[in-house]
Amino acid sequence: MMLLGEFAVLEGAPAIVIAINRRAVVRVTSAEENPRAKNKVSVPELCPREISFEIDEQRQVSWLRTDALIRKRLALLGQVIAEFHTGKAVHISTDTSAFFRDGKKMGFGSSAALTVAAATALQGATPELATLVETHRAAQNGRGSGFDIAAAIEGGVINFRSQPLQAQPVSLPADLYLSGVWTGQSASTPSLLRELDAADNRSQAIDELCKEAERAIGGLAGSAASWVAAVARYSTALQRFAAQTSLPVFAGGHSAVAEIAKNSDIAYKPSGAGGGDIGVAASTDKAALESFGRLLRASGVSVFDLEIAGQGVRMDS
């Protein structure tokens, strides 16, 4: 989850990112003992049946006996396989169910988690951050800063920049209280980014947001109050950015949650591109945050604790 830096991170501004404890699981087993072995994948969240694939000398992946919709759903996994397949026949199974609720994508960066997990499983070690960011971007038509890839690799809380590419660990104040909010509506980040590219005043709007990200993150201190103030300040900047670009950042349920947060003296903002998916609430008052959560649940909005994953990708034998 992104705490600070949405959209600005695309232009090299800093972002504060939290790796939460939801994991993509990828298992790779060898099929070499069978002389007629074929490469296969099992991706239950995307496809109801096992799919065979071939990879040619140019490292192009071909999915066998599939239609266009399934090929589109498997495009990311195909990009990872093309980059990191070792040449031996394998069976690959994935589990990203932790990133969905009631069949809906929640917006926790499942594609990044899957990229890092699958690449690590195929290679037997985690590739470098820059390599994985480029692989993930290639599957998304060159889009994305890589903050979610960095979170999946590093775990914990990081101060991330895409230009130059770096991820530095940071510590949250002990008396900073955070809650996650699931609006119940899935959003499409690629669609929002395409809308941003088409906005008439994109350059000015994102330049102002970059300056705000630098100020907000640069002003963070050891006190929880400075972090809550930064969340509130960046939320205001995001609202101004949304108005300038006509992007529906606070649509998909965020406006209603933000209004409840304002009345509860809680700092709240979408986490990520907005338009639905998830948001983050911050306070120095644990009781006030719990009361805010009860109000949201009473209105039908889901609230969850932000359990930070101290360790990023890991490989089990």
C-alpha positions as CSV (number, residue, x, y, z in Angstrom):
1,M,0.0,0.0,0.0
2,M,1.2,3.5,-0.8
3,L,1.0,5.9,2.2
4,L,2.4,8.9,0.3
5,G,3.4,9.8,-3.2
6,E,0.7,8.6,-5.6
7,F,1.2,9.7,-9.2
8,A,4.2,11.9,-8.3
9,V,6.2,8.7,-8.0
10,L,5.9,8.2,-11.7
11,E,8.0,11.3,-12.3
12,G,10.8,10.4,-9.8
13,A,9.3,12.0,-6.7
14,P,9.6,10.0,-3.5
15,A,6.9,7.7,-2.1
16,I,6.4,6.0,1.2
17,V,5.2,2.4,0.6
18,I,4.1,-0.3,3.1
19,A,4.4,-4.0,2.3
20,I,1.4,-5.6,3.9
21,N,1.1,-9.2,4.8
22,R,-0.7,-10.6,1.8
23,R,1.3,-13.0,-0.3
24,A,1.3,-14.4,-3.8
25,V,2.5,-18.0,-3.7
26,V,4.2,-19.6,-6.7
27,R,5.3,-23.2,-6.9
28,V,7.6,-24.5,-9.7
29,T,8.2,-28.2,-10.1
30,S,10.4,-30.0,-12.6
31,A,8.7,-32.1,-15.3
32,E,12.0,-33.3,-16.7
33,E,11.6,-36.9,-15.6
34,N,8.9,-37.4,-18.1
35,P,10.4,-37.5,-21.7
36,R,7.2,-36.2,-23.1
37,A,6.9,-33.5,-20.5
38,K,5.3,-30.2,-21.4
39,N,5.4,-26.8,-19.6
40,K,2.2,-26.2,-17.8
41,V,0.7,-23.5,-15.6
42,S,-2.2,-23.5,-13.1
43,V,-3.6,-20.0,-12.4
44,P,-6.9,-20.5,-10.7
45,E,-7.7,-16.8,-10.1
46,L,-7.4,-16.2,-13.8
47,C,-8.2,-19.4,-15.6
48,P,-10.3,-22.4,-14.5
49,R,-8.1,-25.0,-16.1
50,E,-4.5,-26.0,-16.5
51,I,-2.8,-24.4,-19.5
52,S,0.2,-25.8,-21.5
53,F,2.7,-23.5,-23.1
54,E,5.8,-23.6,-25.3
55,I,8.7,-21.2,-25.4
56,D,10.8,-20.8,-28.5
57,E,14.4,-19.9,-29.2
58,Q,13.5,-16.2,-29.2
59,R,12.0,-16.7,-25.8
60,Q,8.4,-16.1,-27.0
61,V,5.8,-17.9,-24.9
62,S,2.9,-19.5,-26.8
63,W,-0.2,-20.6,-24.8
64,L,-1.7,-23.8,-26.3
65,R,-5.4,-24.2,-26.9
66,T,-6.5,-20.9,-25.4
67,D,-8.7,-18.1,-26.5
68,A,-7.8,-14.4,-26.7
69,L,-9.3,-13.6,-23.3
70,I,-7.2,-16.2,-21.5
71,R,-4.1,-15.1,-23.4
72,K,-4.7,-11.6,-22.2
73,R,-5.2,-12.7,-18.6
74,L,-1.9,-14.7,-18.8
75,A,0.1,-11.9,-20.4
76,L,2.0,-10.9,-17.2
77,L,2.9,-14.5,-16.3
78,G,4.0,-15.0,-19.9
79,Q,6.3,-12.0,-19.7
80,V,7.9,-13.4,-16.5
81,I,8.3,-16.9,-18.0
82,A,9.9,-15.4,-21.1
83,E,12.4,-13.6,-19.0
84,F,13.2,-16.1,-16.3
85,H,12.4,-19.6,-17.7
86,T,15.6,-21.7,-17.5
87,G,14.8,-24.0,-20.4
88,K,13.7,-27.1,-18.5
89,A,10.1,-28.3,-18.6
90,V,8.2,-27.1,-15.5
91,H,4.8,-27.1,-13.9
92,I,4.0,-23.7,-12.4
93,S,1.1,-23.1,-10.0
94,T,0.1,-19.8,-8.6
95,D,-2.1,-18.6,-5.7
96,T,-3.1,-14.9,-5.5
97,S,-6.4,-15.5,-3.7
98,A,-5.2,-13.2,-0.8
99,F,-5.5,-10.3,-3.1
100,F,-9.2,-10.8,-3.9
101,R,-12.4,-10.5,-2.0
102,D,-15.7,-12.0,-3.3
103,G,-14.1,-12.4,-6.7
104,K,-13.0,-8.7,-6.8
105,K,-9.4,-7.5,-7.0
106,M,-8.7,-5.3,-4.0
107,G,-5.8,-3.3,-5.3
108,F,-2.9,-4.6,-3.2
109,G,-0.4,-5.0,-6.0
110,S,-1.2,-8.6,-6.9
111,S,0.6,-8.3,-10.3
112,A,3.8,-7.1,-8.7
113,A,3.7,-9.8,-6.0
114,L,3.1,-12.4,-8.7
115,T,6.0,-11.1,-10.8
116,V,8.5,-11.2,-7.9
117,A,7.3,-14.6,-6.6
118,A,7.3,-16.3,-10.1
119,A,10.6,-14.9,-11.1
120,T,12.2,-16.0,-7.8
121,A,10.6,-19.5,-8.1
122,L,11.8,-19.9,-11.7
123,Q,15.4,-18.7,-11.0
124,G,15.9,-20.1,-7.6
125,A,16.9,-16.7,-6.3
126,T,15.4,-13.2,-6.5
127,P,16.5,-11.2,-9.5
128,E,17.7,-7.6,-9.1
129,L,15.1,-4.8,-8.5
130,A,15.8,-3.1,-11.8
131,T,15.4,-6.3,-13.8
132,L,12.1,-7.1,-12.1
133,V,10.8,-3.5,-12.6
134,E,11.5,-3.7,-16.3
135,T,9.8,-7.1,-16.6
136,H,6.7,-5.7,-14.8
137,R,6.7,-2.6,-17.0
138,A,7.0,-4.6,-20.2
139,A,3.8,-6.4,-19.3
140,Q,2.1,-3.1,-18.7
141,N,3.0,-1.3,-21.9
142,G,5.9,0.4,-20.2
143,R,3.9,1.9,-17.4
144,G,4.6,1.8,-13.6
145,S,7.2,3.2,-11.3
146,G,8.1,-0.1,-9.7
147,F,7.2,0.9,-6.1
148,D,5.0,-2.3,-5.7
149,I,7.9,-4.5,-7.0
150,A,10.2,-2.9,-4.5
151,A,7.7,-3.5,-1.7
152,A,7.3,-7.2,-2.7
153,I,11.1,-7.7,-2.7
154,E,12.0,-5.7,0.4
155,G,9.0,-5.9,2.7
156,G,8.6,-3.5,5.6
157,V,8.2,0.2,4.9
158,I,10.3,1.9,2.3
159,N,11.1,5.3,0.9
160,F,11.0,4.6,-2.9
161,R,12.2,6.6,-5.9
162,S,12.0,5.5,-9.5
163,Q,14.7,8.0,-10.8
164,P,17.2,6.9,-9.8
165,L,15.7,3.5,-8.8
166,Q,16.2,3.0,-5.1
167,A,14.3,1.7,-2.0
168,Q,15.4,2.7,1.5
169,P,13.9,1.2,4.6
170,V,12.2,3.6,7.0
171,S,10.6,3.1,10.4
172,L,7.1,4.2,11.4
173,P,6.6,5.9,14.8
174,A,5.3,3.5,17.4
175,D,2.3,5.8,18.2
176,L,1.2,6.1,14.5
177,Y,-2.0,4.2,14.0
178,L,-3.1,3.1,10.5
179,S,-6.1,1.3,9.1
180,G,-6.8,0.1,5.6
181,V,-10.1,0.7,3.9
182,W,-11.6,-1.5,1.1
183,T,-14.2,0.5,-0.8
184,G,-15.7,-2.6,-2.3
185,Q,-15.2,-1.4,-5.8
186,S,-12.3,-2.5,-8.0
187,A,-10.5,0.1,-10.0
188,S,-8.2,-0.1,-13.1
189,T,-4.9,1.7,-12.6
190,P,-3.9,1.4,-16.3
191,S,-7.1,3.1,-17.3
192,L,-6.5,6.0,-14.8
193,L,-2.9,6.4,-16.1
194,R,-4.2,6.6,-19.7
195,E,-6.6,9.3,-18.6
196,L,-3.8,11.1,-17.0
197,D,-1.7,11.0,-20.2
198,A,-4.6,12.5,-22.1
199,A,-5.2,15.3,-19.6
200,D,-4.7,18.8,-21.1
201,N,-2.8,20.1,-18.1
202,R,-1.0,17.0,-17.0
203,S,2.4,18.5,-16.9
204,Q,1.5,21.4,-14.5
205,A,-0.7,19.2,-12.3
206,I,1.9,16.5,-11.8
207,D,4.7,19.0,-11.3
208,E,2.7,20.5,-8.4
209,L,2.0,17.1,-7.0
210,C,5.7,16.2,-7.2
211,K,6.6,19.3,-5.2
212,E,4.0,18.4,-2.6
213,A,5.4,14.8,-2.3
214,E,8.9,16.2,-1.8
215,R,7.6,18.6,0.9
216,A,5.3,16.0,2.7
217,I,7.9,13.3,2.8
218,G,10.8,15.6,3.5
219,G,8.9,17.0,6.5
220,L,8.4,13.6,8.1
221,A,10.0,13.3,11.6
222,G,10.0,10.9,14.4
223,S,6.7,12.1,15.7
224,A,3.5,10.4,14.7
225,A,1.9,13.8,14.3
226,S,4.2,14.7,11.5
227,W,3.1,11.5,9.6
228,V,-0.6,12.2,10.1
229,A,-0.1,15.8,9.0
230,A,1.7,14.5,5.9
231,V,-1.2,12.1,5.0
232,A,-3.7,14.9,5.4
233,R,-1.6,17.3,3.4
234,Y,-1.1,14.9,0.5
235,S,-4.8,14.0,0.5
236,T,-5.6,17.7,-0.1
237,A,-3.0,17.8,-2.8
238,L,-4.5,14.7,-4.4
239,Q,-7.9,16.3,-4.4
240,R,-6.5,19.4,-6.1
241,F,-4.7,17.2,-8.6
242,A,-7.9,15.3,-9.4
243,A,-9.7,18.6,-10.0
244,Q,-7.0,19.8,-12.3
245,T,-6.9,16.6,-14.4
246,S,-10.5,15.5,-14.1
247,L,-9.3,12.1,-12.9
248,P,-11.8,10.2,-10.6
249,V,-9.2,9.7,-7.9
250,F,-11.7,10.0,-5.1
251,A,-14.5,8.2,-6.9
252,G,-15.4,4.6,-6.2
253,G,-16.3,5.2,-2.6
254,H,-13.3,7.4,-1.5
255,S,-15.2,10.7,-1.3
256,A,-17.8,9.2,1.1
257,V,-15.0,7.7,3.3
258,A,-13.1,11.0,3.2
259,E,-16.1,12.9,4.5
260,I,-16.6,10.5,7.4
261,A,-12.8,10.8,8.1
262,K,-13.0,14.6,8.1
263,N,-15.9,14.6,10.6
264,S,-13.9,12.1,12.8
265,D,-10.7,14.1,12.7
266,I,-8.9,11.3,10.9
267,A,-6.4,11.8,8.0
268,Y,-7.6,9.7,5.0
269,K,-6.6,9.3,1.3
270,P,-6.8,6.7,-1.5
271,S,-3.8,4.4,-1.5
272,G,-2.6,4.1,-5.1
273,A,-4.3,5.6,-8.1
274,G,-7.8,5.7,-6.5
275,G,-11.1,5.4,-8.3
276,G,-12.0,2.6,-5.9
277,D,-9.8,-0.2,-4.5
278,I,-8.2,0.7,-1.1
279,G,-7.5,3.7,1.0
280,V,-5.5,4.4,4.2
281,A,-6.5,6.2,7.4
282,A,-4.0,7.6,9.9
283,S,-4.2,9.0,13.4
284,T,-2.3,9.5,16.6
285,D,-5.4,8.5,18.5
286,K,-6.1,4.8,18.5
287,A,-9.5,5.1,20.0
288,A,-10.6,7.7,17.4
289,L,-9.4,5.4,14.6
290,E,-11.3,2.5,16.0
291,S,-14.4,4.6,16.3
292,F,-13.9,5.7,12.6
293,G,-13.7,2.0,11.7
294,R,-17.0,1.3,13.4
295,L,-18.7,4.1,11.5
296,L,-17.3,2.7,8.2
297,R,-18.4,-0.8,8.9
298,A,-21.9,0.5,9.8
299,S,-22.1,2.1,6.4
300,G,-21.0,-1.1,4.7
301,V,-17.4,-0.3,4.1
302,S,-14.7,-2.8,5.0
303,V,-11.8,-1.9,7.3
304,F,-8.7,-3.9,8.1
305,D,-5.6,-3.7,10.2
306,L,-2.4,-2.9,8.3
307,E,-0.3,-5.9,9.2
308,I,3.1,-5.0,7.9
309,A,5.1,-7.8,6.3
310,G,8.6,-7.3,7.8
311,Q,10.1,-9.7,5.2
312,G,9.5,-9.4,1.5
313,V,9.9,-12.3,-0.9
314,R,11.0,-15.6,0.6
315,M,11.8,-19.0,-0.9
316,D,10.8,-22.2,0.9
317,S,12.4,-25.5,-0.1
